[in-house]
Amino acid sequence: MPAREHRTKVTILTDTYRIKGYIEVMPGSRVTDYMVEAKGFIAVTDAEVWEMAGRQAFTAPFINVSRDHIVVVAPAS
């Protein structure tokens, strides 16, 4: 039986955007573990994308965020 994953709410900062949404991590794993194992893109669901100036750019049920453009990723409350 495959391991069950669960959603973790995160905030991701790039040079241009602040992204709020969820990533799927394995139970018992941390966001740090997820980032270490991530390939070229991070899948974010229920995404809200905000410009750094504070204006919401768009929302989407799913986006891929290029790992190369991520400056900060942190669990959100």
C-alpha angles and dihedrals in degrees: 000000000000119000114261117243127207137203122256120192112231143175115218123193124201126173089268109025146039110216124195121190146094135296125195112241130175115257110270092021126116130223086252091058090050092052093048091055097039119113124209099316138037116220111223122186128199087019127190113191118200130184113236089247088065103258116129109240098189148313127233137176089233138011136168115225118203108242089214090064098049114109099171135008121183138166110259129212 
